[in-house]
């Protein structure tokens, strides 16, 4: 699903932290009614949670339709009141109503749900109708018409970009632009737009707060959700960090993790560019490599994919020149790994990933131990003063400033920072093992 405006179900895997509630609410409010949010706290409960969500959505769709009919002129003359409140056939409790919601608003129409299937309960967001900018009193159970109109216009586009917009003011819930000097010293409208933290083909947890004038990015502030300080190693860096701590790790395991990481990054960039078929192939190969498929089973397919990406002129034309990062500049800001070796733009970084994937085939099925002093993970050196992805985040503002808004996601995807790496400093012996 490309945007929340095209979705009707928000699935949260794992139990969210209390501070995650704000941005989860923002994503849910970007979804058109009827919409459902479910929390699957344990992996074994996901299938059951999805089945229950499907039944609930069907019930809510019927209820929503009946509520529409009930609001039509003359509908109440026929006594059609039974549609309101149906679909809540599960036990519910109101555990996340905002403070301003009042009891007399609960029967305005069907309410949004949050179903916590990780613990076997159903929680309803009965208080959401209390937000005036989402639920005007004269619209009954419907959302504001501006909300619906925005799915094909400005609000729909902004809805998938983030969960809040900080502007000088709002009219009917729509953000108003400010004025500011552009690079030509002209006074033009400025719009502050956050992107993230949850988008398809986007680094999970990353938030960019952009200042736009027209379609040009004038300023960038990099933010992210809190990285849990749990004592676990980042998935993509795990083989090298374990070897650095003295564990026996085979070269095959490290080679597979590196190839899979680059295929994952390439698939994300190709999906953003619109090469969905090749992106899907990269992800399939990523899964096969991680699952332990023998080299003979993936060799030909991998090489064909690498050649297809490298020979495509339309692909090169679409991303060449975006996010130019020279090797000298990368080295100066502490960037290591493929982004440093690429010595160029988004297209060069994509080719570097594919080249390393092809080169990594030689390490598959190699049972020799990984050298303990090999500290080069998929995104760079793991024994430096800061995690590799921190350097990628630090260089993002200068690469995005001056770029067109439509190119911002391509530049981010071409760097593909892994926010899990930001917890390296809190992992005992990981960063400087």
Secondary structure as UniProt FT lines:
FT   HELIX           4..6
FT   STRAND          9..13
FT   HELIX           18..20
FT   HELIX           21..29
FT   STRAND          36..40
FT   HELIX           43..45
FT   HELIX           46..71
FT   TURN            73..74
FT   HELIX           75..78
FT   TURN            82..87
FT   STRAND          92..93
FT   TURN            99..100
FT   HELIX           103..105
FT   TURN            106..107
FT   STRAND          112..116
FT   TURN            117..120
FT   STRAND          122..125
FT   TURN            126..127
FT   HELIX           128..130
FT   TURN            132..134
FT   HELIX           137..139
FT   TURN            140..141
FT   HELIX           145..149
FT   HELIX           150..152
FT   HELIX           154..159
FT   TURN            160..161
FT   STRAND          170..171
FT   TURN            172..173
FT   STRAND          174..175
FT   STRAND          178..181
FT   TURN            183..184
FT   STRAND          187..195
FT   TURN            200..201
FT   TURN            204..205
FT   STRAND          206..213
FT   TURN            214..215
FT   STRAND          216..224
FT   HELIX           235..237
FT   HELIX           238..244
FT   TURN            245..246
FT   HELIX           251..273
FT   HELIX           276..290
FT   TURN            291..292
FT   HELIX           295..311
FT   HELIX           313..319
FT   TURN            320..323
FT   HELIX           327..332
FT   TURN            333..334
FT   HELIX           338..342
FT   HELIX           346..360
FT   HELIX           361..363
FT   TURN            364..365
FT   TURN            372..373
FT   STRAND          376..377
FT   TURN            378..379
FT   STRAND          380..381
FT   HELIX           388..400
FT   TURN            401..402
FT   HELIX           405..415
FT   HELIX           419..426
FT   TURN            428..432
//
